[in-house]
């Protein structure tokens, strides 16, 4: 198979023989960027992996400079220091997390230390509510992302889906929608077990007769019809999408879910947030194997997450989607500093968050927790970074929400963290990227789409091979001054490299793409 850099070199030469060039076509610079999505916030995706039960951060991210006192506090569960995976001179990962160590070394992972909230609550239910709502107010019922979506996309769910927003704003992998996405009038997330099997609910058509009963039946009818429409678009995207990584373990349930997500994203689904729940982190006993402290229930969970995220990141790289997707792992609380007598740990307070993706600022945010040789009974790791600052930083740096709007979502003053500016661009470059024609998904697994800004004139769009031969006319007609998504029929093309050619009175562009 021809390597990408060879195609880029050959394409610039082959284009000289294209008949369109002799008719006045200006050759768009063919570069690596043509094989990637736009980096603007409209196309960005956030992955949230919740570690249900309270993750023991001190058995995941080890403050090596505190190892001597850790050995005093948890002698029956602490993994020998020489088995840990070093990230820095004073920080290390659990030995089962080789995938995430590789991501850190590749500049695609950051650790945020000691994340929690003031006056921590050690109830699973209450703490989960706090992390989901992004609020300490017990009367707050909407999720932090639900409030963000409410402020950005009004009249939900009545006016959705529509032509501009045909896909769900968020997807909860599993059978339940996420409370994180609960808005004022509905939940912005759509529950998906298997994107290739989204069964339709019974279609309904009712008329609101003005009664209390009628209004509620109408609302339920709206949700059923919305669910069916979303299910159709999800299945279509999953079938149109692709997965290229060989690193996914089919016996790893998180890897299977992340592979589904890669297929939906590569298939053109415009969903902005995906939420995955991983259970089993309430490790009061048998957290470790008594005969090998690097093994055990917690080790198995950490390996599952680390391996799955590494495979997913590899897939994004192969699909040319890396700069569109960022992810985060979190839990409702950490565990206590001291272990218990059952080779486990009990409910604690703060814990580290891991963020992954090619756009994260690789490194460590926040100092290591301080572990004393003597601690108060049941002491947890104290909070140093408020989790709401992490949420706010994601909204600002990833989704480019205005700071004034972000502040309105949370009740405390925000301190922003520099966690997701690894792919930031200047305003001029950002605007240029928004206007640049692009083909997605690229590489194209089956059919694909050409996106560009029309200028209110007649367009002809062709599919052309490397030798300049016209293979198909994709469009011929008038396009208004707005963004357009033009389907490209590529299912009959053989594997190789091609161009979408855009021709109008004022626009002459070639956009390179690959057919798998």
N, C-alpha and C positions, 0 to 999 in steps of 0.2 A: 504494500500500500504506500502511496506517495506521502511523504511527511509534509506536515502543514507548511513548514518554512520553504520546502521545495515548491509547493503549490503557489505560495505567495510570490516567489521569484518568477516562476513560469507564467503565472497569470498576468503579470505586468507586461511580459513579452507577447503572450498570446493575444492580449487585447488589442495589440496594434493591427491585427488582421481582421478585427471585428468590422463588419460593414457599417455599424452604427458610428464608429469613430470617423470614418471617411465622410459621413453625413453630418459631422459637427458635434458628435458626442464628446463631452469632456470627461476624461477618465478619472473617476474618484480614486483617491489613493487607497490601494488595497493593503490593509495592514491587519495586525492581530485583532484590533478593535472590531473589525467587521465580523469576527467570529464570536463576539460576546454581546450580551445584552447591554442596553443603555444602563448607566449607573444611577440615573436619577431616582428620586424617592418613589415615584409612581410604580416602578417595577420591583422595588425591594421587598424581600420576604423575611419574616422573623420566625424562627423555630424555638418553641419553649418546651423544654423537657423537665417535667416536674418529678422529683424523687419523693414519692409519697411515703410518709411515715416518720420523717425526721432523719436526715442523712448525717452520719458521723463524719464531720469534716476533718477531724483530727486523724481519722483512719483513711482519708482520701488524699488530703494535701498536708504533708508533714512539715512543721517548722523545725528543721534539722538543728537550728541553733538552740532549741528548747528540748532537745532529745533527752538529756540527762534527767530533767524534771518530769518529762512525760513518762519515763521509765519508772519513776517513783509512783506516779499517779495511776498508771495502767499497766502494771507489770505482767498481767496474765493475757493481755491482748496486743501489746506493742510489737510490731514487726521489727526484726533486727535491722539496724541501720544500714548494714552493707547490702541488704536486699532492695532498698528503696531506689526509685528512679529519679535521679537528680534533674531538677529544672534550673536552679541557681545554686550558688554556694551554700545557701541556707534554707532552701525549699526543695521538697521532693514529692513525688507522686507514689501512690500504692503500686507495688510491683506488677499488678495485673493491668495497669493502664499504659501499656506500651504505645497504643495507638495515639493517645492524647499526648504522650511525651514527644512522639514524632511530630504531631501538629505544632506543639510549642516550639520545637527546634526548627520547624519550617516557617515560623512566623504566623501561625494561624490559630493561636490560642492564648487567652489571658486568664489570669486568676485574680479575682477580687476578694480580698480577705475580710473576715469578720463582719459579714453582712447580716443585719437583723433590724430590729426596731426597738424604741425605748420601752421600758417596763414590759419585757417579753412575757408572753402567755404560753404555757407549756401544754395546753390542750390542743390536740390535733385539730379539732373542729374550729375553735376560735382562731388559732394561728393561721389555719388554711384560709379562713374568711379574711383575715387581715392581709395576707399576701395576695389574695384574689381581688379584693376591692382596692388595694393600695391605700387603705385608710384605717385609722385606729378607732373611728367612730362606729360603735356597734349598730347604729341605725342606718349605716350605708349599705345599700343592697345592690348597687351596680358595680361591675368590675372596672378595673382601671382602664382596660382596653375598650370595654363597653362604653365608658364615658368619652373616651377619645373618639370612637366611631360615631357616637351620638353627635358630638360637636362638629364632625366632618361630613357625615352623611345623614342629613335630617330626613324625617318622614319614613324612617325604617320601622316596621317591615313593609308598610303598605305599598310603597312605590318601588319595591325591589323584588326580583331582579328586573333590570331594564337594559336598554341597548348599550348604555355607557358602563353599567356595572352588572354584567350577566352572571357573574360567579359569586360564591359566598365570600364575605370579607375575611372570615376565619374558618378553619376546619379543626374540629376536635377529633383526633384519631381514637376511635372506640365507639361505644354506644350512647354516650352521654355528652351533651354540650357543656362547654366550660363556663363556670361562673366568672372567670376572668373577662369574658366577652359579654356578660349580661348588660344590656342597655336599659334605657327607661321603658321602652315599649316591647322589647323582644331581645332575644339572644342573637348576637351577630355571628356566632359560630354554628357550623353545620356538622353533625356527628357522622363520621365515616368509618366503618369497619374495613371495607374493601372497596376501593374506588372502581374496581372492575365489575362490581355487583351492587349497584345502588337501586334497590327495588322501589318501584313506584307505589305510593299510597293511593287509596281510592280517591279519584277525582271528585270534587264537590263544587257545586254552584248554588249559592244561596243568596237571598235578598234580605237585607237588614230591614225589618219591619218597624224599626224605631224603638223596640222594646229592649230591656236589659238582656233578655235571652237572645234576641236577634243580633245584638251587637257582638255578643260573645261567640255565637255560632259563626258569624261573618269573620271574626278574627281567626278562629280555628281553621276555617276554610281557606283564608289567606295563607296561613302557615303551611297547610297541606299542599296547596298548589305551588308555593314557593319551594318547598322541599322537593317536589317532583322536578321542577325546573332546574334547581341546583344539582340534583342527582344526575340529570341528563348531561349537564355541562361537565360535571366531574368525571363521569364515565368516558365522555368523548375525549377529554384531555388526557386521561390515563391511557386510553388506547392509542392516542396520537403521540404520546410521549415515549421516552426511552430511558434505559439505564445501561451504562457502559462499564461500570466497575465490576471486577471479579472478586472484590473483597467482602461482599455481603455474605454472612453466614445465614442460610435459610432456617437454621434452628434457633437463631437469635431473634426474638419477637420484636425488639426495637429496631433491629436492622431491617426487618421486613417492612415495618411502618415507614422508616426513613427512605427505603427504596421506593415505596408507593409515592411518597412526597416528591422525590426526584422525578418520577415519571409524570406526576401531575404538573409540576413546574415546567418541565421540558416540553410537555404537551400544550403549553400556552395558558394554563389556568391562572387567572389573575388574583387568586386568593393571597392576602397579605400576611396572614398569621396562621401557623400550624401549631397545635398544642398536643403533646403526648404525655401520658401519665405512666410512670413506672412504679409499681408497688414493691413492698417488701423491705423498706428501710427502717421499720420500727424494730430495731435489733436489740431487744432487752436481753436476749440470751442467744447463745451459739452464733454470735456475730463472727467469730473466728473458729477455725478448726484447732482444737487443743493440741493436736500433734504437729500442726504446721500453721503458724499464725498468719501466714500470707494467703492461706486458703480460708474457705468458709462462706457463709451466706453473703456477707457484705462484699467479699472479694468477687464472688460470682456476679453480683449486681454491677460492681464497678467495671469489671471486664466487659460485661454486656454493653454498657453505655459507651465505654471507651472504644471498643471494637466497632460498634455500630456508627458512632460519629465519625471515626476515621474512614470507614467505608463510604459514608455519605459525602464527606468532604472530597474524597477521591473521585466519586461519581460527579460531583459538581464541577470539579476541575476538568474532567474528560468531556463533560457536556458544554463547557464554556459558560457555566452559570455561577462561578465562584463569587464574583463581585456583586451578585444579586442577593445572596443569602447569608444571614448571620444567625447564630443560635446561642442559647443559654440554658444551663442546667441550674436548678434551684430546688429548695426543699422548705417545708414550713418552719423548721427550726433545726438546729444542730443537736448534738448530744452533750452530756456532761463530760467534764474534763476527766474525772476519775472513772475507771471501769467498775462494773459490779462483780459479784461473785459468781455470776452465771456466764462468764466469758462474753459479756455484752456491755451495753451502755444504756443509760436512761435519758429521758427527755432533757434537752439543754436549751441553749439560747442561739448565739450567732454561729454562722458557718460560712465557708467560702462559696462563691458562685464561680462557675467556669463559663466563659464565653468563647465561642469558636467561629471561625470563618476567615477568609482571606482579608477582610476589611477591619478586623479587630486590631487594636494596638497591642501587639504581643508584649507580654511582660507580666508584672505583678503590681496590682494596685492595692495600696494599704500595707501596713507593716505586719509581720508575723504576730500571732497572738502571744502574749507573755504567759508562761506557765511557771508558777511558783512551786517550790518544793513542799510547801504547806498551803492547802487551799481550804476554803470553807466547804462544809459538807454540801453536796449536790451542786457545786458551782459549775456554771457553764462558761463558755467563751464570751466575754463581753462584746457588745456591739461597738464597732468603730465607724462603720459605713451604713447609713440608713438605706434600706432596700428601695425606698421610693426615689432616692437619687439615681439609682441604677435605671429604674423604669423611665424616669424623666430624661435621662441621658440618651436612652434608646429612642424615645419619641423625638428628641431634638436632632440627634446626629444621624439616625437611620431613616426616620420618616419625615424629617425636616419640618416638624411641627413648630410653630412660633412659641417662644418662651412664655409669652403672656398667656397663651392658651394652655400650655402645659401647667403653669402655676395654678390655674383655675381648677385643675383636676385633683390637686393634692392640697392638704390643709396646712402643711408646714413649708417653710422657706426651702427652696431647692438649692443644693450644691451640686453642680454638674461634674461628671467624671469624663475624662477623655478616653472612652473605651471603643468608639466606633468611627474614628475619623481616618482610618487607614486607607479608605478609598475616596476621601473628600476631594472635591475639585472646586476650582474657582467658579464664580457666577457665570462668567463669560463662557467657560468651557462647558458648564452644566447646561446652559441654554443651547449651545451648539449641539450637544449630545441629544437633547430633546428633539432637535430638528433633523438630526441625521437619519436617513433611511436605514432600516435594519430588518433582517430576516430572523424570525424566531418560530419554533425552536431551531437552533443552529448548533450542531449538525441536525439535519432534518431526518427523523426516524421514518416518517411516511410522508404526509403532506405538511406544509408549513405555511407561514404567513409573512407577507411583506407589509411593514408599517412605515408610513411616511406622512408628511404634512402636505396636503394638496393646496393648490393656489387658485382654485376656481377656474379651471380650464380643462380641455380635453386631454386625456392621457391614454397612451398605449403602453402596456407592460408585457414584456416578453421573458421567457426563460431561455437562456443561451448557454451552450457548452463552452469549453475552453478554446475550441477552435473558431468560435464565433458563429456557429450554426444555430439558427433559431429552431428551438424544439417545440415551443408552444406559445400561444398568445394568452396571457392570463387575464387581461382586462383591456377594454377599448370603450372609452366613454368619458363623460364629464364628471369631475370630482370637485366638490365645494372646498372652500378655504377652511380646512380643519384636518384633524388627524384621521387617517384611513387605515384600515386593516384589510389587505387584499389577499384572499386565499391563493396559494400557489399549489397546483396539482403536481406533485412530485412522486406519487406512488409508483409510477411506471418507469421512473428514471433508474438507471443502474447506479451502483455506488460510485461516487466520484465528486468532482467539484464543478460548480456551475455559477452563473450570474443571473440575478434578476435585473432587467434593464428597464428603466423608467424613462419614457420619452414624452415630452410635451413641448409647447412653444417656448417655454422658459426654463425647462428642467431636463437635464440629460445626465442621468446617473446610472452607475453599475454597482450592484451590491453583491458581493461574493457570498456563497453559502456552500455547504457540504451536504451531500446525500449519503446516508449510511447504507 
